[in-house]
Amino acid sequence: MKCNLFLPIALLMFCGLACKKHETPPPDPRPYASFTLRGGKQTYYSYNKFSKDLCVSSTFCGDFYFDSDNQDISRLKIGIPGDPVVGHIYKSGDNRFDVFYLDEKGIRYILTGAPLQLVFSVWEGQGGWGKGNFSGWLKSSANDSINLTDGYFQGKIWTTFSK
């Protein structure tokens, strides 16, 4: 009798443990960019949506700011040639691929002569999300270099005048 009772109880306990939900926190629902620079983690929550309409040198572009009230410092701009392709590696030297960073002093660092790569992991099109990773070097006009590592971005896609 003990054996007959033990098996159902053991099965119930096993199912209870195996079926327990593992709660993982949801991803951050806000658009933002984050990266490590000079040993410190930077996160920019102010942004302009990825858009075709206001880009000068790229087809799609998006800007991320540390402070939306002061867009002349601490700013990261990502510009992509053509419609972004998930999994494609955009790199320094690609025509119309543009990334620049303005530091807290207003010094502009650009791609010219510096190796940087960016990959989209998600591109949902109009009204959806664009997400990806980046890392690499940028240079100033004084030939100073900065290394952005562990870069991640996610922003909404919005094209006002285009489809």
C-alpha positions in Angstrom: 0.0 0.0 0.0 2.9 2.4 0.8 4.3 1.8 -2.7 0.9 2.5 -4.3 0.6 5.8 -2.5 4.3 6.9 -2.9 4.2 6.8 -6.8 1.3 9.3 -7.2 2.7 11.7 -4.6 6.1 11.6 -6.2 4.6 12.3 -9.6 2.6 15.2 -8.3 5.7 16.7 -6.6 7.8 16.3 -9.8 5.1 17.9 -12.0 4.7 20.8 -9.5 8.5 21.5 -9.6 8.8 21.0 -13.4 5.8 23.1 -14.2 6.8 26.0 -12.0 7.1 29.2 -14.1 10.4 30.8 -14.2 9.7 34.5 -14.3 12.2 36.6 -16.3 11.8 40.3 -16.3 10.4 41.7 -19.6 12.9 43.6 -21.8 13.0 47.4 -21.4 10.1 48.7 -23.5 11.7 52.1 -24.0 13.8 53.1 -27.0 17.4 53.5 -25.9 21.1 53.0 -26.8 23.7 51.7 -24.4 27.4 51.1 -24.7 30.6 51.0 -22.7 33.0 53.9 -23.2 36.2 54.5 -21.2 35.3 51.7 -18.8 31.9 53.2 -17.9 28.4 52.2 -19.1 26.5 54.9 -21.0 22.7 54.7 -21.6 20.8 57.2 -23.6 17.0 57.2 -23.3 16.1 60.2 -25.4 15.9 59.5 -29.1 14.6 60.4 -32.6 12.9 57.5 -34.3 14.6 55.6 -37.1 13.4 57.5 -40.2 14.0 58.0 -43.9 12.8 61.6 -44.0 15.3 63.6 -42.1 18.6 61.8 -43.0 21.2 63.6 -45.0 23.8 61.0 -45.9 22.0 57.7 -45.1 18.7 56.1 -46.0 17.6 55.4 -42.4 18.9 57.2 -39.4 18.2 57.5 -35.7 19.7 59.6 -32.9 20.0 58.8 -29.2 20.7 61.5 -26.6 21.7 61.6 -23.0 19.7 64.8 -22.6 17.0 65.7 -25.1 17.3 69.4 -24.0 20.9 69.5 -25.0 21.4 67.6 -28.3 24.8 69.2 -29.0 26.6 66.9 -26.5 26.4 63.2 -25.5 24.7 62.1 -28.7 25.0 58.9 -30.8 23.8 58.9 -34.4 23.3 55.7 -36.5 22.8 56.0 -40.2 22.1 53.0 -42.5 22.4 52.7 -46.2 19.2 51.4 -47.8 16.6 49.5 -45.8 18.3 47.7 -42.9 18.8 44.0 -43.3 18.7 41.8 -40.2 22.0 39.9 -39.8 23.9 42.0 -42.3 27.2 43.4 -40.8 27.5 47.1 -41.6 31.0 48.3 -41.2 33.3 51.2 -41.6 33.8 52.1 -45.2 30.4 50.9 -46.4 28.8 53.6 -48.6 26.3 55.7 -46.7 26.9 53.9 -43.4 27.3 56.6 -40.8 27.9 56.5 -37.1 29.0 59.4 -35.0 29.3 60.2 -31.4 29.4 63.7 -29.7 31.0 63.5 -26.2 30.1 65.5 -23.2 32.5 68.3 -24.4 30.9 68.4 -27.9 33.9 66.7 -29.6 32.6 64.7 -32.6 34.0 61.2 -33.2 33.3 59.7 -36.6 33.9 56.4 -38.6 36.6 57.7 -40.9 39.6 55.4 -40.6 38.2 53.6 -37.6 36.8 50.0 -37.6 33.3 49.8 -36.3 30.6 47.2 -36.9 26.8 47.2 -36.4 24.3 44.4 -36.9 20.5 44.6 -36.8 18.8 41.8 -34.9 15.3 43.1 -35.5 13.8 45.3 -38.2 10.0 45.3 -38.1 9.4 48.2 -40.5 7.0 51.1 -40.3 5.7 51.5 -36.7 7.8 48.6 -35.4 11.1 48.2 -33.7 14.7 48.4 -35.0 17.2 46.7 -32.6 20.8 45.7 -32.9 24.4 45.7 -31.6 27.5 47.6 -32.4 31.1 47.9 -31.3 34.3 49.5 -32.6 36.3 52.7 -32.8 35.6 56.2 -33.8 38.0 59.1 -34.4 37.9 62.8 -33.8 39.3 65.4 -36.2 42.3 65.7 -33.9 42.9 61.9 -34.6 41.9 60.9 -31.0 40.1 57.5 -30.8 37.4 56.2 -28.6 36.3 52.6 -28.4 32.6 51.9 -28.0 32.0 48.3 -26.8 29.0 46.2 -25.8 26.8 48.6 -27.8 23.0 47.9 -28.0 20.2 50.0 -29.4 16.5 49.7 -29.8 14.3 52.4 -31.4 10.9 52.8 -33.0 10.7 53.1 -36.8 8.7 55.9 -38.2 8.7 57.4 -41.6 6.5 60.5 -41.8 6.4 61.1 -45.6 7.4 57.7 -46.9 5.9 54.2 -46.7 
